[in-house]
Amino acid sequence: MLFGAVSTAVGKDVGALGAGVSYRQIVDKDAPLSIHVLEIDRSQPDLYFSASVGKMIKGKDTVPRMAEGMPNEKGQALAAVNGGYFEFTKEPAFFGAVSGISIIEGELLGGPRSTSLCFTADGSPSIRRARADFKITWPDGSTAPFGLNRPTADYNSNVRGTPLVIFTPAYAPSTGVTNVREIVLGPADPDSWLPIRASREMRAKVLEVRREGDAPITPDTLVLTVSRKAEDSTPALAPGDVITIGTAFSEDMSDVVTAISGEPQILNRGEDPATPDPAKPGARAPRTLVGYNDKKVFFVVVDGRQEKLSRGMSFSEAAVFMRELGCDEAMNMDGGGSSTFWLAGEVVNSPSDGAPRAIGDCLVLMRRHATANRK
């Protein structure tokens, strides 16, 4: 074992976690390393996985505030770790917009090409490398690709923009994009409307065409924003016109109820990773990792960038560690100052920024209320 021979498991009082959940901290004072591990029993029927982007997609928030803000009717939030990459520094108008696929409670919130940790309704996890093939079909039958809840191509963002963007009610009260054409959309078929779901098609009717930008987004409308780069290639639309919105992926994603993105996948189908060269371990940093096997799911946060506490891990070291835990599949989430582990009401790791960073999304372990279990 790469780490186990020199590591010590220590207990920490984090309150009552209940059946099917166990936490430990692994400390190697010589390395040094501080690693936080949560093991989750996949057979525990009242446990499930959800995600949060905070109150809305636009706007960053910390893991503790996201976890503590989970709706009470959904159950009790037990644990949460930070999610994937997001608009962090470059474009304040899009702060918090996530870079990869995002699905919460079956609602599609974002979806370019990315590696994503997915959960189906029965709790089964998978790591998928799905490529979004989102298309708008115009009234004349021609098509154009679009992005969802992300910057337009006019912006130099941490999150890759697209020439056309559809904003949903989960994004913000308005688009925040100025001096562009925006098309406000309502349902063409009232029985097949919001929320947007993956691998589906829906028809939308043009309600209004605006030229000043920053269109309001109501609970029953979408807004199609046309970047300046796409203005000449986008057909003129008028109220009453009907378009079709398609949310296809390179594989069927209609069974996914929760998805959160990361990069890279560090374990694939149980393959043994290469043993890191101690002389050339690669760049070490704080890491947030999620892995699983046929019996358990693992949340792992490795502290880093703290000389006396923990050096962090390279990707190759992280892969070996997750394999030693028993994972067959594992994925790296956003790391560095974003790495945060919230458990039973407190942050148990030591974020390298000195406090939890405001981020784009997080993965949450939930326990259903007892009344819900009896239904």
KALINWO-V785337 format. One record per run of one state. SS is the DSSP state (a for helix, b for strand, c for the rest). FROM is the first residue (numbers start at 1). LEN is the number of residues. If there is no record, write none. Layout:
# KALINWO-V785337
SS:FROM:LEN
SS:FROM:LEN
This chain:
# KALINWO-V785337
c:1:3
a:4:3
c:7:1
b:8:3
c:11:10
b:21:8
c:29:4
b:33:9
c:42:5
b:47:6
c:53:8
b:61:1
c:62:1
a:63:6
c:69:3
a:72:3
c:75:1
b:76:7
c:83:3
b:86:1
c:87:5
a:92:3
c:95:3
b:98:1
c:99:3
b:102:3
c:105:2
b:107:4
c:111:3
b:114:7
c:121:4
b:125:6
c:131:1
b:132:6
c:138:5
b:143:3
c:146:1
b:147:2
c:149:3
b:152:1
c:153:9
b:162:1
c:163:1
b:164:4
c:168:6
b:174:1
c:175:3
b:178:1
c:179:2
b:181:7
c:188:13
b:201:10
c:211:2
b:213:1
c:214:2
b:216:1
c:217:5
b:222:5
c:227:1
a:228:3
c:231:11
b:242:8
c:250:6
b:256:7
c:263:2
b:265:3
c:268:9
b:277:1
c:278:2
b:280:1
c:281:4
b:285:1
c:286:1
b:287:6
c:293:3
b:296:7
c:303:3
b:306:1
c:307:3
b:310:1
c:311:2
b:313:1
c:314:1
a:315:11
c:326:3
b:329:4
c:333:3
a:336:3
c:339:2
b:341:3
c:344:2
b:346:2
c:348:11
b:359:1
c:360:2
b:362:6
c:368:2
a:370:4
c:374:2
